[in-house]
Amino acid sequence: MAMLEDWSSKSDQMRYYRSKKDSSKLTVSSKYTILGFISSGTYGRVYKAQSLEAEDRDRLYAIKKFKPDKEGDVITYTGVSQSAIREIALNREIRHDNVVALKEVMLEEKSIFMVFEYAEHDFLQVIHHHSQTLRSSIPTAVLKSLIYQLLNGLIYLHSAHILHRDLKPANVLITSTGIVKIGDLGLARLSSQPLQALHVGDKVVVTIWYRAPELLLGAKHYNKKIDLWAVGCVMAELASLRPVFKGEEAKMDAKKQIPFQRDQMGKIVDVLGPPTTREWPGMVHMPEYNSMKSIDQSQQNRLKEWCHSRIRSQQGYDLLRLLFIYDPDKRLSAEDAIKHGWFYEDPKPTWNSFQSLNAAQIPPHRRITQDDAPSMVTSQHNTQHARPGSGMSAQTHGLGTGLGTHTQGLGSQGVGTQGYGVQTGYGTYNTQTQGYNAQGQGTGGTRKKARLDR
């Protein structure tokens, strides 16, 4: 009897301690004013917010709210998903000028909130602005600056042994001062001593139009070069204002078997010609090697012709050619790509990607809406008015307008910042459904950079 009384007393104490601790926690609404709804995806919803804290009052953030798990129509609380844990863990350990930063993670009413630094634009928005509004190609100076900074961020991630695995225009953000930020590490994985093989748990990675040939051929083991293929696809899309390999994705069958992506592989072959075993000896070991025989083998490589009216530079064509090498072992690394001669031709890349543009050429700030579902926006606006928005003052960490080849000095924990992106398709694209991200602080070392251009 005494033991039961003792247990009951301890249980009451624990409940009191938890209640006291919970009451002292700061809520999302006590730290941020929710200005509006940005977009939603399979993971949850993203909101634009403004800080209420004294040290960074009025600074803008993007808050990503994860959805609880559902069983049918009933919401259940079964813990935190593996992908959310992975995204939070990676974001907390990295810090870099060209990767979106995570400020903090908050837990409130069994919901997880990730608070990122806000960025006004993304690559997809730039493409849409030039194709639909300006109806003109992206200037070479802007194109070079965007790709240079994308590679700069990717070098950092790869130096920290992180594979992004979902690079695409919607997931690469740009601040109002023209700084590129790689976002959305939801599919990212550590490539150094992973606890499981990379294909375990994530059988399909990288959005179909940006998926490397080794993945399309069913590779179970792959490396950082899948991200470089995606960089090539993004560069080509910025240059042409449309996806270069726009295939139809074959869906998994009822048994969850991953089909051969014949249409997507065919779109690649249409531009690059078919891969040969002389160029890519390892192709014969790929699970879908025999499926390649169903694709037209008579196509010729016409990438140079494709680049003639779009890249308009021999060096630019050469960079794209090296990013689109079929054999991943021969494909350019991020470190080598950023040293390519294209970046040393005039016009040279600048740290502010929009430096050469006038106001009309810069994409408009993304619009926000009032959420039409049960949301943070509705509940918060019942108790407080949104503060007037202030222009984002992006931190450029003392960097000048010129970019240069860089040697990354990584601390023992790795340095970088990271973020998120909202995934959107081209068919329903609008300024409210673009990839988006925000930043926070991580831990880490330092970075050195030699200036290319003043």
C-alpha positions in Angstrom: 0.0 0.0 0.0 2.9 2.3 0.9 4.5 1.6 -2.5 1.2 2.6 -4.3 1.0 5.8 -2.3 4.6 6.6 -3.1 4.1 5.9 -6.8 1.0 8.1 -6.9 2.9 10.9 -5.2 5.7 10.7 -7.7 3.2 10.6 -10.6 1.5 13.7 -9.2 4.8 15.5 -9.0 5.7 14.5 -12.6 2.4 15.9 -13.8 2.9 19.1 -11.9 6.4 19.4 -13.3 5.2 18.8 -16.9 2.3 21.3 -16.5 4.7 23.9 -15.1 7.2 23.3 -17.9 4.5 23.5 -20.6 3.1 26.7 -19.2 6.5 28.3 -19.4 7.1 27.4 -23.0 6.8 30.2 -25.6 4.2 29.5 -28.3 4.5 30.2 -32.0 2.0 33.0 -31.7 3.9 34.6 -28.8 7.1 34.8 -30.9 5.8 35.4 -34.4 3.0 37.3 -36.1 1.6 35.1 -38.9 1.2 37.3 -42.0 -0.3 34.8 -44.3 -0.2 31.4 -46.0 2.4 30.6 -48.6 1.7 27.1 -49.8 1.2 23.5 -48.8 2.6 20.1 -49.7 2.5 16.5 -48.6 4.4 17.4 -45.4 2.2 20.2 -44.3 1.8 24.0 -44.7 4.1 27.0 -44.9 3.4 30.4 -43.5 5.1 33.8 -43.8 5.8 35.2 -40.3 7.3 38.3 -38.7 9.3 38.1 -35.5 8.0 39.7 -32.3 11.2 39.2 -30.3 13.3 42.3 -29.4 16.6 41.1 -30.9 15.2 40.6 -34.4 11.8 42.4 -34.3 10.1 42.6 -37.7 12.5 40.2 -39.4 10.7 37.9 -41.8 10.6 34.1 -41.5 8.9 31.1 -43.1 7.3 28.7 -40.7 6.8 25.1 -41.9 4.1 23.3 -40.0 4.1 19.5 -40.3 0.8 17.7 -40.7 -0.1 15.0 -38.1 -0.4 11.5 -39.4 -3.8 10.3 -40.6 -5.5 6.9 -40.7 -8.5 7.3 -43.0 -10.3 10.4 -41.8 -9.0 10.2 -38.3 -6.0 12.2 -37.2 -3.7 10.1 -35.1 -0.5 11.0 -33.3 2.1 8.3 -34.0 5.3 10.3 -33.4 7.6 12.2 -35.8 8.2 10.9 -39.3 11.6 9.7 -40.3 11.9 12.3 -43.0 11.0 15.1 -40.5 13.6 13.9 -38.1 16.2 13.7 -40.8 15.4 17.2 -42.1 15.5 18.7 -38.6 18.8 16.9 -37.7 20.6 18.0 -40.9 19.3 21.6 -40.8 20.6 22.0 -37.2 24.1 21.0 -38.1 24.8 23.1 -41.1 25.5 26.8 -41.8 26.5 28.4 -45.1 25.7 31.5 -47.1 24.1 29.6 -50.0 22.0 27.1 -48.0 18.8 28.1 -46.2 19.2 28.4 -42.5 16.9 26.9 -39.8 16.4 29.3 -36.9 14.6 27.0 -34.5 12.2 24.0 -34.1 9.1 24.4 -32.0 6.7 21.7 -30.7 3.2 22.9 -29.9 0.0 20.9 -29.4 1.6 17.8 -31.0 2.6 19.8 -34.1 6.1 20.5 -35.2 7.1 23.9 -36.5 10.4 24.6 -38.3 11.2 28.3 -38.5 13.4 29.3 -41.5 14.8 32.6 -42.7 12.5 34.0 -45.3 13.5 34.5 -49.0 11.4 36.4 -51.5 12.1 34.5 -54.7 13.1 31.1 -56.1 14.4 29.9 -59.4 11.0 28.8 -60.6 9.6 32.2 -60.0 12.4 33.7 -62.0 11.7 31.3 -64.9 8.0 32.2 -64.8 8.7 35.9 -64.6 10.9 35.8 -67.7 8.7 33.4 -69.7 5.2 34.9 -68.9 5.8 38.5 -68.0 9.0 39.8 -69.6 8.9 37.2 -72.4 12.6 37.3 -72.7 15.5 35.0 -71.7 17.3 35.4 -68.4 20.4 37.6 -68.9 23.7 35.7 -68.9 25.0 37.7 -65.9 22.0 36.6 -63.9 22.2 33.0 -65.1 25.9 32.7 -64.2 25.4 34.2 -60.8 22.5 31.9 -60.0 24.4 28.7 -61.1 27.7 29.8 -59.4 26.0 30.3 -56.1 24.0 27.1 -56.4 27.3 25.2 -57.0 28.9 27.1 -54.1 26.1 25.9 -51.7 26.3 22.4 -53.1 30.1 22.2 -52.5 29.4 22.9 -48.9 26.7 20.2 -48.6 28.9 17.6 -50.4 31.9 18.6 -48.2 29.6 17.8 -45.2 28.8 14.4 -46.9 25.2 15.5 -47.6 23.4 14.5 -50.8 20.4 16.8 -51.5 18.6 14.4 -53.7 15.9 16.8 -54.8 17.5 19.8 -56.5 15.1 21.6 -58.8 14.0 25.3 -59.5 11.3 25.3 -56.8 13.8 24.2 -54.1 16.4 26.9 -54.8 15.6 30.2 -53.3 16.8 33.8 -53.8 16.7 36.6 -51.2 15.6 40.1 -52.1 19.3 41.0 -52.3 20.0 38.3 -54.9 21.6 35.6 -52.6 20.9 32.0 -53.7 19.8 29.6 -50.9 19.5 25.9 -51.4 16.3 24.7 -49.6 14.3 21.7 -48.8 16.4 19.0 -47.3 13.4 16.7 -46.9 15.0 14.0 -49.1 18.6 14.7 -48.1 20.8 12.0 -46.7 24.3 11.6 -45.3 26.4 9.7 -47.8 29.3 9.0 -45.3 28.7 5.8 -43.4 24.9 5.8 -43.7 23.1 3.4 -41.3 21.2 2.0 -44.2 21.8 1.8 -48.0 20.7 5.0 -49.7 17.8 3.3 -51.5 16.3 1.9 -48.4 13.3 3.9 -47.3 13.6 6.3 -50.2 13.2 4.1 -53.3 12.4 7.0 -55.5 14.4 10.2 -55.1 14.8 13.4 -57.2 11.8 14.8 -59.1 11.5 13.0 -62.4 12.7 15.8 -64.8 15.9 16.2 -62.8 16.6 12.5 -62.1 20.1 11.2 -63.2 20.4 8.3 -65.7 21.8 6.0 -63.0 18.7 6.5 -60.9 16.4 5.9 -63.9 18.3 2.7 -64.6 17.6 1.5 -61.1 20.9 2.0 -59.3 20.8 0.9 -55.7 24.1 2.7 -54.9 24.8 6.2 -56.1 26.8 9.2 -55.1 27.0 13.1 -55.1 26.9 13.1 -58.9 23.1 12.8 -58.9 23.0 16.3 -57.6 25.3 17.5 -60.4 23.1 16.1 -63.1 20.2 18.0 -61.4 22.3 21.2 -61.5 22.8 20.7 -65.3 19.0 20.3 -65.7 18.4 23.5 -63.6 21.0 25.4 -65.7 19.4 24.3 -68.9 15.9 25.2 -67.7 17.0 28.7 -66.6 18.6 29.1 -70.1 15.6 27.9 -72.1 12.8 28.8 -69.6 11.4 25.3 -69.8 12.5 21.8 -68.6 15.1 20.3 -70.9 14.0 16.7 -70.2 10.3 16.9 -69.6 9.1 13.3 -69.5 6.0 11.6 -68.2 6.5 9.7 -64.9 5.3 6.1 -64.9 3.6 5.4 -61.5 4.3 2.4 -59.2 1.9 -0.5 -59.6 -0.3 -2.0 -56.8 2.7 -4.1 -55.6 4.8 -0.9 -55.2 7.2 -2.0 -57.9 9.1 0.8 -59.4 8.7 0.8 -63.2 11.3 1.7 -65.7 10.9 5.4 -66.6 11.0 4.8 -70.4 9.6 8.2 -71.4 11.9 10.2 -69.2 15.0 8.2 -70.4 13.7 8.7 -73.9 13.6 12.5 -73.5 17.3 12.5 -72.3 18.3 10.3 -75.3 16.5 12.7 -77.6 19.0 15.4 -76.6 22.2 13.5 -75.6 21.9 10.4 -77.8 21.9 6.9 -76.2 24.6 6.0 -73.7 27.1 3.3 -74.9 29.0 0.8 -72.9 32.2 2.4 -74.1 31.2 5.7 -72.5 29.6 4.1 -69.5 31.0 0.6 -68.8 29.1 0.3 -65.5 25.7 0.6 -67.3 25.7 -3.1 -68.0 25.3 -3.7 -64.2 22.3 -1.6 -63.8 19.0 -3.4 -63.1 17.2 -1.7 -66.0 20.0 -2.1 -68.5 18.0 -4.5 -70.7 15.1 -2.0 -70.7 17.3 0.5 -72.5 17.0 -1.7 -75.6 13.4 -0.5 -76.1 14.6 3.1 -76.6 15.6 4.4 -80.0 19.4 3.8 -80.3 19.8 5.8 -83.5 19.5 9.3 -81.9 22.5 11.6 -82.2 23.9 13.9 -79.5 22.5 17.4 -80.3 23.3 19.2 -77.1 25.6 21.6 -78.9 22.9 22.5 -81.3 20.5 22.9 -78.4 22.9 25.3 -76.6 23.6 27.4 -79.7 20.5 29.6 -79.3 20.2 29.3 -75.6 23.6 29.3 -73.8 25.3 31.2 -76.7 28.8 30.4 -75.3 31.2 27.6 -76.2 32.3 27.5 -72.6 28.7 27.4 -71.4 28.0 24.5 -73.7 31.1 22.7 -72.4 30.0 23.1 -68.8 26.6 21.7 -69.6 28.2 18.8 -71.5 30.3 17.9 -68.5 27.3 18.0 -66.2 25.4 15.7 -68.6 27.9 12.9 -68.8 26.1 9.6 -68.5 28.8 7.9 -66.4 28.6 9.4 -62.9 32.3 8.6 -62.3 33.2 10.9 -65.2 30.6 13.5 -64.5 31.9 16.9 -63.2 32.0 17.4 -59.4 30.7 20.6 -57.8 34.3 21.6 -57.0 35.4 21.2 -60.6 32.2 22.8 -62.0 32.7 26.0 -60.1 36.2 26.4 -61.5 35.0 26.0 -65.1 36.0 28.7 -67.6 32.5 29.8 -68.3 32.4 31.6 -64.9 35.6 33.5 -65.9 34.2 34.9 -69.2 32.5 38.2 -69.2 30.0 38.9 -67.7 31.3 37.4 -64.5 29.0 36.2 -61.7 28.2 38.5 -58.9 27.1 37.9 -55.3 23.9 39.8 -55.9 22.4 37.9 -58.7 20.1 40.8 -59.6 22.9 43.4 -59.7 22.7 43.9 -63.4 18.9 44.2 -63.5 16.6 47.2 -63.3 13.6 47.1 -61.0 11.1 45.9 -63.7 13.3 42.9 -64.5 13.4 41.7 -60.9 10.6 39.2 -60.1 7.8 40.5 -57.8 7.7 39.4 -54.2 5.7 36.3 -53.6 2.1 36.8 -52.7 0.6 35.4 -49.5 -3.1 34.5 -48.9 -5.3 33.9 -45.9 -5.4 30.2 -45.3 -8.7 28.6 -46.4 -8.2 25.6 -44.0 -8.0 25.5 -40.2 -4.8 27.4 -39.7 -2.4 29.4 -37.7 -3.5 32.5 -39.6 -7.2 32.4 -38.6 -6.6 31.7 -34.9 -3.9 34.3 -34.5 -5.7 37.1 -36.3 -8.5 36.7 -33.8 -6.2 37.9 -31.0 -3.8 40.3 -32.7 -3.3 42.3 -35.9 -0.6 41.5 -38.3 2.2 44.0 -38.2 3.0 45.9 -41.4 5.5 43.9 -43.4 9.0 45.3 -43.7 11.4 44.6 -46.5 13.7 41.7 -45.8 17.2 42.7 -45.0 19.1 39.6 -46.1 22.4 39.0 -44.4 25.2 38.8 -46.8 27.8 38.1 -44.1 30.1 40.9 -45.3 30.5 39.5 -48.8 31.1 41.8 -51.7 29.4 41.8 -55.1 32.0 39.6 -56.7 32.2 35.9 -56.4 35.2 33.8 -56.6 36.6 30.3 -56.4 36.4 29.3 -52.8 38.0 26.9 -50.5 35.6 25.7 -47.8 36.9 25.4 -44.3 34.6 23.1 -42.5 34.4 22.9 -38.7 34.3 19.6 -36.9 30.5 19.6 -37.1 30.2 21.0 -40.6 29.0 24.5 -41.3 26.0 25.6 -43.3 22.5 26.8 -43.3 19.6 25.1 -44.7 15.9 25.4 -45.5 13.0 24.0 -47.2 11.2 24.3 -50.4 7.6 23.8 -51.4 7.2 21.4 -54.3 5.1 22.6 -57.2 4.4 21.4 -60.7 4.5 23.5 -63.8 1.0 22.7 -64.8 -0.5 24.6 -61.8 2.3 27.0 -61.3 1.5 30.4 -59.9 3.2 32.9 -57.6 1.5 31.5 -54.5 2.7 27.9 -55.0 6.4 28.2 -55.5 9.3 26.6 -53.7 10.1 28.6 -50.6 12.5 28.7 -47.8 13.8 30.4 -44.8 16.7 30.4 -42.6 18.1 30.0 -39.1 21.3 29.5 -37.3 23.4 26.4 -37.3 26.8 25.7 -35.9 30.0 25.3 -37.7 33.3 26.6 -39.0 34.4 29.2 -41.5 34.7 29.7 -45.2 37.3 31.4 -47.3 36.6 32.9 -50.7 38.9 34.6 -53.2 37.1 37.4 -55.2 36.6 36.8 -58.9 35.2 40.2 -59.8 34.8 43.6 -58.1 
